[in-house]
Amino acid sequence: MIAARESFLRFTPEEYFEWEEQQEIRHEYFDGEVYAMTGGTLNHSEIAINFGSLLKAHLRGGKCRVLNGDAKVKIYNSNKYVYPDLSVTCNERDRNNTKFVSHPCLIGEVLSPSTEAYDRGDKFAVYRLTPSLQDYVLISANKMAIDIYNKDNRDKWDIINYRSGDLVDLASINLTFPIEQIYEDIIFEVDQQKLRWEDPQLK
């Protein structure tokens, strides 16, 4: 998803919560300023659903909450509220909160060409402020590729790259799965072009 600043609007966090409830679209909040969240592609939506369904099935019946892109995450010790595509929290302090979570162990973002640099750079820098975060999952919407930033026991971040045929490991929730499960039923743009070339009726 892409965030675009709403000009001249500044709120306290309390004003932001009240104002956003009256809006038709979601807005992220950064230290008084609000940013409108624009929509993504069909692949973006399907990949997020595939990932969320996989997480939910694995964690069903436990204490963890699996949240989609409609759930706010409050960045630790800040006045920042964001909407990751997916998040998981297993912290008891998030159990009964209805407005946002503050202690995610996993955050996932589905990438696009327009958001990738931001998701890997400035947004990851913000997410790293959250002590509970262990896995930051970046999923390409244009090819079969997942990159996971994992925090080790020394609070250092390592990146692991997964590609076709790999088993993806999420240490934060003790889950390993074939990367192909995230891309079930996904047709990439290069595949669509090939189909149009092979079948003139699709042109």
C-alpha positions, 0 to 999 in steps of 0.5 A: 500500500502507498501512503500519501500525505493529507495536506494541512491536517494535524491531530493529536492521537486522540483527535486522529482516532476520532477523525479516522472513524469518519473517513472512508479510507485508512490513514497512517499517523506520524507525529501529528500528520496523517497519510492516506493509504491507497489501494494495491493490485489484485496480486497484492490482495491475494498474496496478503490473503494467502499469507494471512490464511497460512498464519491463521491456520498455524496459530489457531487455538493459541494466544496469538492474534493474526491481523490484516491490513485493517489493523493499526500497529502503534510504534513503541514509545512514539506517536506513530500508528501504521497499517502493515499488510499483516501482523501477528502479536502473541503478547498478552498486553495486546489481547483486549485492545480494540484500536491497535496493537503495540507488541507484534512479533511479526510484521509482513508487507507485500511489496510493489515497485512504488513501495519497495524502497520505502518498505525496506528503508524508512518504514523498516527503520520505524518498525525496528523501534518495536522491541517485540518485533522478531520477523519482518517479512517482505513479499514480492508481488511481481515474482516468487521472492520473500525476504525476511529480516530476523532479529537474533538474540543479540538484537542484530538483524539478519536478512534471509532470501527465499526463492522458488523451491525454498522452505520459508522459516518464521522463527517468531511463530515456529512455522516453516512452509514452502514458498509456493503456498504464499503464491497459490493462484498468483499470475505474474505480469510476465505470465499474463504477457506470455498467455496473451502471446500464445492465445490471440483471443486474450489480446 
